[in-house]
Amino acid sequence: MPDAMLHPEIETLAAQDVRTMQERLWSEQWRYVRATSAFYRARFDRRLPAELDLDALPQLPFTDKEELRQSQEQYHPFGDYIACGEDQVVRLHRTSGTTGRPLQLANSRRDVATIARIGGRAMFAAGARPGDRVVHCLNYCLWTGGVTDHLMLEAAGACVVPFGVGNAERLLETVADLRITAISCTPSYPALLEKILRSAKRRPRDLGLSLGLFGGEPGLDNPEFRQNLEATWGMRARNANYGMSEVLSNFASQCERTNDLHFHGADALFAELVDPTGNRLPIGDGSTGELVCTHLAKECQPLVRYRTRDLVTVTGTSPCACGRTSWRFRVSGRTDDMFNVRGVNVFPTAVQNGVLSRPDLCSGQFRILLQGPGPYDRIELEAEVAHGLDPAEWAGAARALEAAVRHHAGAAARVSLLPPDSLPRTHGKTTWILRK
């Protein structure tokens, strides 16, 4: 079914052919990194051989984000892990800085093309097609979400309307006026639009959108949240955009045949899973570990064994019903967001799954309140009640939400309910944790 794929020559490769391609790319990349990256030259044992295959990668140390920050502080602005001349940098971005000081991200012309190619592959798999008119509602700023994701949508063949964030009333007018067929945004953004539509006594599904391309936040793995979003808007909701801006802005998305994420980046990234001790795990059905990425084709800021801090579970390695042969996975949470409740490690995504499992009681908006460094006695959170819920039912709703969170997160919870629309809706990534 090549017409259902943007790059069938890559997306249908057998596992052994993928590995052969990756070994060839890595051989070139390894020589390049050793020759041009001062950061890695200083870290690698010079006794390592000039040739190193991918099975031998565990001989090399991990790279983490804090090391990159330190490198950029010492060698501002790009760090000494830049591996090309600054005259080859054609675009500069910054990370969002949600987990620390932002990084400066440098990309060459070849890097930009690689990011657009693989991101376009992911968007196409999620449903973006030539003939679609996609309104892109991420911020056009130093963060990669605006310009970079725009170019991915164009690479998929779609017509992109670069709206950005803010002025939501004008956005709704634009969707109707230009007969927009799809929206690209974070999963939490439709809640902001729903609030405006409610005040105007309009229904989201009347806008005529047929496809939602979402990324930047978790949520769509939860079936209740996805079903409620699709029922409210009358559109297919696709997890279209998983990646890290310092690695590759988008290298995974779902297709029409699964809610899991396809790994689309095999011709630019080598992926490993590691356990908490750092030992490599097989990428096989059911394996769970931290995702570690190594660039196979990167000029400006190549990374070797980069710890993403995302915990993922492999959900499939055999060919998908869509025809793609890439392995599939789900993201369980982040090691740097985890907190401990009476000996139980809790991830905010697990709390979110509990909240989203009861759309009859809660709008889906919540905040986890953490007092002090922990560990904690229970999960304390505030959550908005669902629109139309009788105040007489709030006490029972809070208890039911506590049970749902306990079921999904594995720890006791105390829920304080708030009126509808009392928590802020964001244009970018939603923050779920408030630390005091």
C-alpha positions in Angstrom: 0.0 0.0 0.0 2.6 2.6 -1.1 0.0 5.3 -1.6 -0.7 5.2 2.2 3.0 6.0 3.0 5.2 9.0 2.2 8.4 6.9 2.0 7.5 3.3 1.4 11.1 2.5 0.5 12.0 3.1 4.1 8.7 2.4 5.9 8.4 -1.1 4.6 12.0 -2.3 5.1 12.5 -5.6 6.8 14.3 -5.4 10.2 17.6 -6.8 8.9 17.6 -4.3 6.0 16.9 -1.5 8.5 19.9 -2.6 10.6 22.1 -2.9 7.5 21.2 0.7 6.6 21.8 1.9 10.1 25.2 0.3 10.3 26.2 2.0 7.1 25.0 5.4 8.3 26.6 4.9 11.8 30.0 4.0 10.3 30.0 7.4 8.5 28.6 9.3 11.5 31.1 7.7 14.0 34.0 8.8 11.9 32.5 12.3 11.6 31.9 12.7 15.3 35.4 11.5 16.3 36.9 13.9 13.8 34.8 17.0 14.4 33.2 17.1 17.9 35.6 18.4 20.7 33.0 17.4 23.3 33.0 13.7 22.3 36.8 13.6 21.6 37.3 14.6 25.2 34.9 12.0 26.5 35.7 9.0 24.4 38.6 6.8 25.3 41.1 7.3 22.5 41.8 3.6 22.6 38.4 2.9 21.1 38.7 1.6 17.6 38.2 3.8 14.6 35.4 1.4 13.5 32.6 0.7 16.1 29.4 -1.1 15.2 26.1 -0.4 16.8 26.3 -3.6 19.0 29.3 -2.0 20.6 27.6 1.3 21.5 27.3 0.3 25.2 31.1 0.7 25.4 30.4 4.5 25.1 29.1 6.7 28.0 25.7 8.2 28.0 25.1 11.8 27.2 22.5 13.8 29.3 20.9 17.2 29.0 22.8 18.7 31.9 26.1 18.0 30.2 24.9 19.8 27.1 23.8 22.8 29.3 27.2 22.9 30.9 28.9 22.7 27.5 26.9 25.6 26.2 27.6 27.7 29.3 31.3 27.1 28.9 31.3 27.5 25.1 28.4 29.8 24.4 26.1 29.7 22.5 26.3 26.3 20.8 28.6 24.3 23.1 31.7 22.4 22.2 29.5 19.5 20.9 28.9 21.5 17.7 30.6 19.6 15.0 30.6 22.0 12.1 31.5 25.6 11.4 29.1 28.3 12.7 28.8 29.5 9.1 27.0 26.2 8.3 24.2 27.0 10.8 21.1 28.1 8.9 18.6 27.9 11.8 18.7 28.5 15.5 16.0 27.3 18.0 15.8 26.9 21.8 14.3 24.2 23.8 11.1 25.1 25.7 13.1 24.9 29.0 10.3 23.1 30.9 12.9 20.9 32.7 15.7 23.4 33.2 17.7 26.1 31.4 16.9 26.1 27.6 19.4 24.8 25.1 20.4 26.5 21.9 19.7 24.2 19.0 21.8 24.6 15.8 20.9 23.0 12.5 22.6 23.0 9.1 20.8 22.9 5.8 21.1 19.1 5.7 19.8 18.9 9.3 16.8 21.0 8.5 16.0 18.8 5.5 16.3 15.6 7.6 14.0 17.0 10.3 11.4 18.0 7.7 11.6 14.6 5.9 11.1 12.4 8.9 8.6 14.8 10.5 6.7 14.8 7.2 6.7 11.0 7.3 5.2 11.1 10.7 2.5 13.6 9.8 1.6 11.7 6.7 1.2 8.5 8.7 -1.1 10.4 11.1 -3.3 11.4 8.3 -2.0 14.7 6.8 -2.4 14.6 3.0 -2.2 16.7 -0.1 -5.5 18.5 -0.3 -5.7 19.0 3.5 -5.8 22.6 4.7 -4.1 22.5 8.2 -4.3 25.4 10.6 -1.1 25.3 12.6 -1.6 26.6 16.2 1.8 26.3 17.8 3.9 29.4 18.7 6.1 30.8 15.9 9.0 31.7 18.1 12.4 30.3 19.2 10.7 27.0 20.2 10.8 24.5 17.4 7.0 23.8 17.4 6.1 26.7 15.1 8.4 26.8 12.1 9.8 23.3 12.3 6.4 21.6 12.6 5.1 23.8 9.9 7.7 22.5 7.5 6.9 18.9 8.5 3.3 19.5 7.5 4.4 20.9 4.2 6.7 17.9 3.7 3.6 15.7 4.1 2.0 17.6 1.2 -0.6 19.5 3.2 -1.4 23.2 2.8 -0.5 24.9 6.0 -2.2 28.0 7.5 0.4 29.5 9.9 -1.9 30.9 12.6 0.2 30.5 15.7 -1.2 31.1 19.2 -3.5 33.8 20.6 -6.6 35.5 19.3 -8.7 32.3 19.5 -11.8 34.1 18.3 -10.1 35.0 15.0 -8.8 31.4 14.8 -12.4 30.1 14.9 -13.4 32.6 12.2 -10.5 31.5 10.1 -11.4 27.8 10.3 -14.8 28.6 9.0 -13.8 31.1 6.4 -11.0 29.1 4.8 -12.8 25.8 5.1 -9.9 24.3 7.2 -10.0 20.5 7.3 -7.4 19.9 10.1 -5.8 21.5 13.1 -2.3 21.0 14.4 -1.9 21.8 18.2 -1.3 20.4 21.6 -4.0 18.1 23.0 -5.0 20.6 25.7 -5.6 23.4 23.2 -9.1 22.3 22.1 -10.3 22.8 25.7 -9.5 26.5 25.3 -11.4 26.7 22.1 -14.3 24.8 23.6 -14.6 27.4 26.3 -15.0 30.2 23.7 -17.4 28.2 21.6 -19.6 27.5 24.7 -19.8 31.2 25.5 -21.0 31.7 21.9 -23.4 28.8 22.1 -21.7 27.0 19.3 -20.7 23.3 18.9 -17.1 22.4 18.1 -18.2 19.8 15.6 -20.0 22.4 13.6 -16.6 23.8 12.5 -16.2 20.9 10.1 -12.7 19.8 11.1 -12.0 16.2 10.1 -8.6 15.7 11.6 -6.7 16.7 14.7 -2.9 16.4 14.6 -1.7 16.6 18.2 1.7 16.6 19.9 3.8 18.2 22.6 1.8 16.7 25.5 0.5 13.3 26.6 -3.2 12.5 26.7 -4.2 10.7 23.5 -3.0 7.3 24.9 -6.0 7.6 27.2 -9.0 6.1 25.3 -11.7 8.0 27.3 -9.9 11.3 26.5 -9.5 10.5 22.8 -13.1 9.3 22.5 -14.5 12.4 24.2 -12.3 14.7 22.0 -13.5 12.9 18.8 -17.1 13.0 19.9 -17.0 16.6 20.8 -15.2 17.8 17.6 -16.4 15.2 15.1 -12.8 14.6 13.9 -10.2 11.9 14.0 -7.7 12.6 16.8 -4.2 11.5 16.0 -1.0 11.5 18.1 1.0 13.0 15.3 4.1 14.5 16.8 6.5 12.8 19.3 10.1 13.8 19.6 12.6 16.0 21.3 13.9 19.2 19.7 17.5 18.4 20.7 17.2 15.0 19.1 14.7 15.2 16.2 11.6 17.3 16.5 9.3 14.5 15.4 10.2 10.9 14.9 7.1 9.0 16.0 3.4 9.2 15.3 0.4 6.9 15.2 -1.2 5.6 12.0 -4.9 5.0 11.2 -4.6 1.3 12.4 -3.2 1.8 16.0 -3.2 4.2 18.9 0.5 3.4 19.5 3.4 5.3 18.1 5.4 4.1 15.1 9.1 4.8 15.3 9.7 6.7 12.0 13.3 7.8 12.4 15.3 4.6 11.6 17.3 6.4 8.9 18.4 9.2 11.2 18.4 7.8 14.7 19.5 4.6 16.4 17.2 3.8 19.4 18.2 1.9 22.5 16.2 1.0 25.6 18.0 0.8 28.9 17.0 -0.4 32.4 17.5 1.8 35.5 21.1 0.5 35.8 21.9 1.6 32.3 22.0 -1.9 30.7 20.6 -2.3 27.2 17.3 -4.0 26.8 16.0 -5.7 23.6 13.5 -3.7 21.6 11.0 -6.5 21.7 7.3 -6.8 22.5 6.6 -5.8 26.1 10.1 -4.3 26.8 10.0 -1.2 29.0 12.9 1.1 29.5 14.3 4.6 29.0 14.7 5.6 25.4 18.3 6.5 24.4 19.0 8.0 21.0 22.1 8.2 18.8 22.2 10.3 15.7 23.0 8.5 12.5 22.9 11.6 10.3 23.4 15.0 12.0 25.9 17.7 11.2 25.6 20.5 13.7 25.1 19.0 17.1 25.4 15.2 16.8 24.5 13.3 20.0 25.7 9.8 21.0 23.7 7.7 23.5 21.5 10.7 24.6 19.3 9.9 27.6 15.8 11.2 26.7 14.4 10.5 30.2 11.3 9.1 28.5 10.2 5.7 29.7 8.6 3.8 26.8 7.0 0.3 26.4 7.3 -1.5 23.1 3.9 -2.6 22.0 4.7 -4.2 18.6 7.6 -5.3 16.4 5.8 -7.3 13.7 4.5 -5.4 10.7 1.5 -3.2 11.4 -1.8 -3.6 9.6 -1.1 -0.3 7.9 1.9 -2.0 6.1 4.7 -0.3 8.0 7.4 -2.5 9.5 8.6 0.0 12.2 8.3 -1.0 15.8 5.6 0.7 17.9 5.6 2.0 21.5 3.8 4.0 24.2 5.3 6.6 26.5 4.7 5.8 30.2 6.3 8.9 31.7 9.5 10.8 32.4 12.1 9.9 34.9 12.6 13.6 35.8 8.9 14.2 36.5 8.5 11.2 38.7 7.7 11.7 42.4 7.3 9.2 45.3 4.2 8.6 47.4 4.7 6.1 50.3 7.3 4.1 48.3 5.4 4.2 45.0 6.9 6.0 42.0 4.2 8.1 40.5 4.3 9.7 37.0 2.1 12.7 36.2 0.9 10.9 33.0 -0.6 8.1 35.3 -2.5 10.8 37.3 -3.7 12.3 34.0 -4.9 8.9 32.9 -7.0 8.6 36.0 -8.5 12.1 35.6 -9.2 11.6 31.9 -10.9 8.3 32.6 -13.9 10.1 34.1 -15.0 12.8 31.6 -18.5 12.6 33.1 -17.0 14.1 36.3 -14.1 16.2 35.3 -13.2 18.6 32.4 -9.8 16.9 32.2 -8.0 20.0 33.6 -6.0 19.3 36.8 -2.9 20.3 38.8 -0.8 18.2 41.1 0.3 20.1 44.2 3.7 19.0 45.7 4.6 20.5 49.1 8.4 20.2 49.8 10.8 17.7 48.4 8.9 14.5 49.2 8.3 11.6 49.5 4.6 12.3 50.0 1.8 10.7 51.9 -0.7 11.0 49.0 -1.2 12.6 45.6 -2.7 16.1 46.2 -4.5 17.5 43.2 -7.0 20.1 42.1 -9.4 19.2 39.3 -12.1 21.0 37.5 -15.6 19.5 37.5 -17.3 18.7 34.2 -19.7 21.3 32.8 -23.2 20.7 34.0 -22.4 18.6 37.1 -24.8 19.4 39.9 -23.0 20.9 42.9 -24.8 18.3 45.1 -22.8 15.6 43.2 -19.3 17.3 43.7 -18.4 15.4 46.9 -19.2 12.0 45.4 -17.3 13.1 42.2 -14.2 13.9 44.2 -14.2 10.5 45.8 -14.8 8.8 42.4 -11.9 10.7 40.9 -9.7 9.8 43.8 -10.5 6.1 43.2 -9.7 6.5 39.4 -6.3 8.2 40.2 -5.5 5.5 42.7 -6.3 2.8 40.1 -4.1 4.3 37.4 -1.3 5.7 39.5 -1.1 3.1 42.2 -1.1 5.6 45.1 -3.7 7.2 47.3 -5.0 10.6 46.2 -6.9 13.6 47.6 -8.9 15.6 45.1 -10.1 19.2 45.6 -12.7 20.1 43.0 -12.8 23.5 41.3 -15.6 25.1 39.2 -15.5 24.7 35.4 -13.0 26.9 33.5 -11.1 28.0 36.7 -7.7 26.5 35.7 -5.7 28.3 33.0 -5.7 26.9 29.4 -2.4 27.3 27.8 -1.3 28.0 24.2 1.8 25.8 24.6 2.7 22.9 26.9 0.4 22.5 29.9 2.1 22.3 33.3 0.6 19.7 35.6 2.8 20.0 38.6 2.9 23.0 41.0 5.7 22.8 43.6 5.5 24.8 46.8 
